[in-house]
Amino acid sequence: MKTQIETSQDCRVKLTLEFDSIDSNKAYSSVIRELSKEARIPGFMPGKVPKAIIEDRVGKQSIQVRAIERLAANHLPKVLSEHKFDLLSSPTLKNSNFDFDNILKLDFELELKPEVTLGQYEEVEVTIPDVSMGELTVDNLLNQLSKHFSPREEVLDSGVQLDDIITIDFTSKFVGVKTEDDEQKSLPEGQNAVILVGADGLKEDMREKLLGAMTGETRQIVTKFKEDYLNKDLAGRELEFTITVKKIERALNPLPIDDEFAVKAGRQNLDELKAALEKEIGESRQQEENRRTTLLLIDKILNQAQVQIPDWLVEREAKAYLQQQHDHEDGEECHHDHDKIGEPSAEDLKNAAKRLKLNFVFAAIAKQQNIGVSNSEVASFISWTNTMRRREGEPVMDMSKVSEQEVFSMAEFLLFHKIVKFLTDKAKVTKVEETEEALAEIERIQQSVVASVLNDF
């Protein structure tokens, strides 16, 4: 066997394997023998079916295809190992001359990972704005709990206030220029929906515009969803909501904050409740601090690294991402025509390049630091996931039916977080005063592809 290699500057290699007639016909005969053993033809014992009959039944070209597949399986891995190709995907057989009488040529296309030049990623200095919890204090939480556990009465002579529970009917529609797919999209609507006005689940601008509405009043509220909103149908879009307030309930006499109240809140006494709330605030503060550190750290590491990603790979990633978003609406699989997706925009291509850079940089760091994920770690993660699902009353994963792709995805999930932990543990973090400028920088990164990738995990 001979090999020919043609390299290019776009991370693609043409690899040609050449086999003389002896090797190619040896593979062909091997396939004939295998088919003869499998054949069930009257008058012939398995393994004794003549070659001509096998060729007539199966087809000579189909047998040649199997022989080519066998030659590739037997010889290609060794060639790839000898040349130490860092493959991005499995080799693709692009062409064969099917010349089993002279020189059989198999042309493979190899996609290689782009070369990564890492900047500093250990002991990176990161400056984060110190986390201010604002109104999230123990006293405020106690007051909220007091209102939550207090008996509520329907209010008819007063408009909606911050801590009210309201019952509403609502519909929505897109504002501005509509796309071809808008008619097929499921927009938010509901009847007799119960909402706690002060809860985080209600968009802040919508909450402000609902305040003061009376029972029976209908208001039109226009709001715009962020570009990274989880429901991709609504992301970046402006909607007009028509909301009718049907009922307002309010805690008119909040419970006194004492030991008896603490028992209603699930604690033995007031001191224990305060300690629990203090711990909750501390954990929230730490989570936000970790989020800011991770975002700023990864953004800095990516800016220092150099990766030349070819245009064809960026375009393919952008199209695959758009297809994925198009096929999933609110977590449910929906099959649509690929033609409706259209070509990626300049922003789509920019985001695709960032996602790819993150993946390649993290892969390079994992390789340098020998960071990996074992089968036992994946098994433990599946077990933990099932424990969480049982607590939430959700169906658990059958360990015997977990596909290779699911295992691979879980391994990628764990590897990603192991790399993030390695980087954040090594980082040198400095805290500065929380300013509008510093928070604006966090928001910029939050809107970036880095954040969307982190959210995916």
Residue pairs with C-beta under 8 A, 6 or more apart in sequence:
1 17
1 18
1 19
1 23
1 75
2 17
2 18
3 15
3 16
3 17
3 18
3 79
4 14
4 15
4 16
4 18
5 13
5 14
5 15
5 16
5 83
6 13
6 14
6 16
7 13
8 14
10 310
10 311
10 312
11 88
11 111
11 112
11 113
11 114
11 310
11 313
12 109
12 110
12 111
12 112
12 310
12 312
13 85
13 109
13 110
13 112
14 94
14 107
14 108
14 109
14 110
15 79
15 91
15 107
15 108
15 109
15 110
16 105
16 106
16 107
16 108
17 71
17 72
17 75
17 76
17 79
17 105
17 106
17 108
18 103
18 104
18 105
18 106
19 27
19 71
19 103
19 104
19 106
20 103
20 104
21 100
21 101
21 102
21 103
21 104
23 71
23 104
24 67
24 71
24 100
24 104
25 100
27 67
27 68
27 70
27 71
27 74
28 63
28 64
28 67
28 100
30 67
30 70
31 63
31 66
31 67
31 70
32 51
32 54
32 55
32 63
33 47
35 49
35 54
35 58
35 63
36 46
36 47
36 48
36 49
36 51
36 54
37 46
37 47
38 46
39 46
39 49
39 53
39 54
39 57
40 46
41 49
41 53
41 57
44 50
44 53
54 63
55 63
61 98
64 98
64 100
67 100
68 93
68 96
68 98
68 104
68 106
71 104
71 106
72 93
72 106
72 108
76 91
76 108
80 87
80 91
80 110
85 110
85 112
86 112
86 113
87 110
87 111
87 112
87 113
88 111
88 112
88 113
88 313
89 111
91 108
91 109
91 110
92 108
92 109
92 111
93 106
93 107
93 108
94 107
94 108
94 109
95 105
95 106
95 107
96 104
96 105
96 106
96 107
97 103
97 104
97 105
98 104
99 105
111 313
113 360
113 363
114 307
114 308
114 309
114 310
114 313
114 360
115 307
115 308
116 305
116 306
116 307
116 360
116 361
116 363
116 364
117 305
117 306
117 307
118 304
118 305
118 361
118 364
118 365
118 368
119 301
119 303
119 304
119 305
119 306
120 301
120 304
121 301
121 304
121 305
121 365
121 423
121 426
122 423
122 426
123 426
123 427
123 428
124 297
124 300
124 301
124 423
124 426
124 427
124 428
125 427
125 428
125 430
126 293
126 296
126 297
126 300
126 427
126 428
126 429
126 430
127 296
127 429
127 430
127 431
127 432
128 289
128 292
128 293
128 296
128 429
128 430
128 431
128 432
128 438
129 292
129 431
129 432
129 433
129 434
129 435
129 438
129 439
129 442
130 431
130 432
130 433
130 434
131 285
131 288
131 289
131 292
131 434
132 434
133 281
133 284
133 285
136 281
136 284
137 281
138 274
138 277
138 278
138 281
141 277
141 280
141 281
142 257
142 273
142 274
142 277
143 254
143 257
144 163
144 198
145 261
145 265
146 251
146 254
146 255
146 256
146 257
146 261
147 163
147 251
147 254
148 251
149 255
149 261
149 264
149 265
150 251
150 252
150 253
150 254
150 255
151 251
151 253
152 165
152 249
152 250
152 251
152 252
153 249
153 250
153 252
154 247
154 248
154 249
155 164
155 215
155 248
155 249
155 250
156 215
156 248
158 214
158 248
158 250
159 211
159 212
159 213
159 214
159 217
159 248
160 166
160 197
160 210
160 211
160 212
160 213
160 214
160 245
160 248
161 197
161 211
161 250
162 197
162 198
162 207
162 211
163 196
163 197
163 198
163 250
163 251
164 196
164 197
164 248
164 249
164 250
165 194
165 195
165 196
165 197
165 248
165 249
165 250
166 194
166 195
166 197
166 210
166 245
166 246
166 247
166 248
166 249
167 192
167 193
167 194
167 195
167 245
167 246
167 247
167 249
168 190
168 192
168 193
168 195
168 243
168 244
168 245
168 246
169 190
169 191
169 192
169 193
169 243
169 244
169 246
170 188
170 189
170 190
170 193
170 241
170 242
170 243
170 244
171 187
171 189
171 241
171 242
172 187
172 188
172 189
172 239
172 240
172 241
172 242
173 187
173 239
173 240
174 182
174 187
174 237
174 238
174 239
174 240
175 222
175 238
175 239
175 240
176 238
180 340
181 340
185 233
185 329
186 233
186 329
186 330
187 233
187 234
187 239
188 234
188 239
188 241
192 246
195 201
195 202
196 202
197 207
197 210
197 211
198 207
202 210
203 223
205 221
205 223
206 221
206 223
206 241
209 219
209 221
210 219
210 221
210 243
210 245
213 219
213 243
213 245
214 245
215 245
215 246
215 247
215 248
216 244
216 245
216 246
217 244
217 245
218 242
218 243
218 244
218 245
219 242
219 243
219 245
220 240
220 241
220 242
220 243
221 240
221 241
221 243
222 238
222 239
222 240
222 241
223 238
223 239
223 241
224 236
224 237
224 238
224 239
225 231
225 234
225 235
225 236
225 237
225 238
225 239
226 235
226 236
226 447
227 235
227 236
227 447
228 235
228 446
228 447
228 451
228 452
228 455
229 235
229 236
231 329
231 330
232 325
232 328
232 329
233 329
255 261
255 264
257 270
258 270
259 269
259 270
261 270
262 268
262 269
262 270
262 272
262 273
263 269
265 273
267 273
267 276
290 424
292 442
293 424
293 427
293 429
294 420
294 424
294 454
295 442
295 445
295 446
295 450
295 451
295 454
296 441
296 442
296 445
297 423
297 424
297 427
298 358
298 420
298 423
298 450
298 454
299 445
299 448
299 450
301 361
301 423
302 354
302 357
302 358
302 361
302 450
305 357
305 361
305 364
307 356
307 357
307 360
307 361
309 353
309 356
309 357
309 360
313 356
314 349
314 352
314 353
314 356
315 344
315 349
315 352
317 352
317 353
317 355
317 356
318 344
318 348
318 349
318 351
318 352
319 341
319 344
321 348
321 351
321 352
321 355
322 341
322 342
322 344
322 348
323 338
323 341
326 334
326 336
326 340
326 341
327 333
327 334
327 335
327 336
328 334
344 352
351 449
351 452
354 448
354 449
354 450
355 449
355 452
355 453
358 449
358 450
358 453
362 415
362 416
362 419
365 371
365 419
365 422
365 423
366 372
366 415
366 419
369 422
371 415
371 418
371 419
371 422
372 415
373 411
373 414
373 415
373 418
377 414
378 407
378 410
378 411
378 414
379 399
381 410
381 413
381 414
382 397
382 399
382 402
382 410
385 397
386 396
386 397
389 395
389 396
389 397
390 396
397 406
413 457
416 457
417 457
432 438
445 451
